[in-house]
Amino acid sequence: MSAAAPPRVLYVTDLAYEAKGRRYCDEDILFSSRLRRDFTVATCHPADAARLMGAFDGVVVRNSGPVIHYRERYDAFRERALADGVRVYNPLNGRGDMAGKQYLVELSAAGLPVIPTVDRAEDLGRLPDADEYVVKPKDGADSIGMRFVPREELAGLTGLADSLVQPRIPFLYEVSFYFVDHDFQYALHAPDPERRWELVPYEARAVDLDFAGKFIDWNTLDHGIQRVDACRAPDGELLLVELEDLNPYLSLGLLDETTRDAFIARTVVSLRELLSS
């Protein structure tokens, strides 16, 4: 009796997208080639995913680039996948960046350790005093559409329905925590605040993992890869920058072989569980 055929996976990535400080193509060539040991894998551009996904057992969304560049096609993919019950990894019920950045307003209002965030002119007075403030679109990514506003212009901001406002915090460094399902895998940090993607390994302490775990628990994903991005404020507190649950870049090329192999092996287990559910 022949062995069962491996599950068929459509791996969604934009190999030609030029991201500042990152090479999407290198990471996805590596990751997809490793998944091919356990799955039958075909790669496609995000604009083609809705048309092709019906021939596969599941879809893996990886470095597909900012959705803002292909919003209509992404919405069509999402709508069809939900309607047809397509298994998507990450699942489409995430509450982080997958759903836009409104969650930062909600988490801030709830008193969680997040960079203070508002989205209404009448709430600007709730923000702490700062020399500058950051205004960014709710559906933005890769700093697209982000601008800085000096303190004296803050009160005059209007039309914020689709934007967030935050104080520009002089943080010490940024750090990212990477999870598969609810299991912590590794952490990387950028010692120089001006060089976001020049990352080195970070030895996560128990208090750091407690911080990151709060947001993983808050999210609704039973399966999937998530990256919790945080900054270390001048007083030493970690504050959430974003919860990336759609297509987080993983910096796999910066990991030692043991850590990278363990991460990919854990992802294979997670993906198998999703496809068999």
HELIX and SHEET records of a PDB file:
HELIX    1   1 TYR A   24  LEU A   35  1                                  12    
HELIX    2   2 PRO A   46  ASP A   48  5                                   3    
HELIX    3   3 ALA A   49  LEU A   52  1                                   4    
HELIX    4   4 MET A   53  ALA A   55  5                                   3    
HELIX    5   5 VAL A   67  TYR A   70  5                                   4    
HELIX    6   6 ARG A   71  ASP A   84  1                                  14    
HELIX    7   7 ASP A   97  ALA A   99  5                                   3    
HELIX    8   8 GLN A  102  ALA A  109  1                                   8    
HELIX    9   9 ALA A  121  ARG A  126  5                                   6    
HELIX   10  10 ARG A  151  GLY A  156  5                                   6    
HELIX   11  11 ALA A  206  TRP A  218  1                                  13    
HELIX   12  12 LEU A  252  LEU A  254  5                                   3    
HELIX   13  13 GLU A  257  LEU A  275  1                                  19    
SHEET    1   A 4 THR A  40  CYS A  44  0                                        
SHEET    2   A 4 ARG A   8  VAL A  12  1                                        
SHEET    3   A 4 GLY A  58  VAL A  61  1                                        
SHEET    4   A 4 VAL A  88  TYR A  89  1                                        
SHEET    1   B 3 ARG A 147  PRO A 150  0                                        
SHEET    2   B 3 GLU A 132  PRO A 137 -1                                        
SHEET    3   B 3 SER A 163  PRO A 167 -1                                        
SHEET    1   C 5 VAL A 200  PRO A 201  0                                        
SHEET    2   C 5 ASP A 183  ALA A 190 -1                                        
SHEET    3   C 5 TYR A 173  VAL A 180 -1                                        
SHEET    4   C 5 ILE A 225  ARG A 232 -1                                        
SHEET    5   C 5 LEU A 238  GLU A 244 -1                                        
END                                                                             
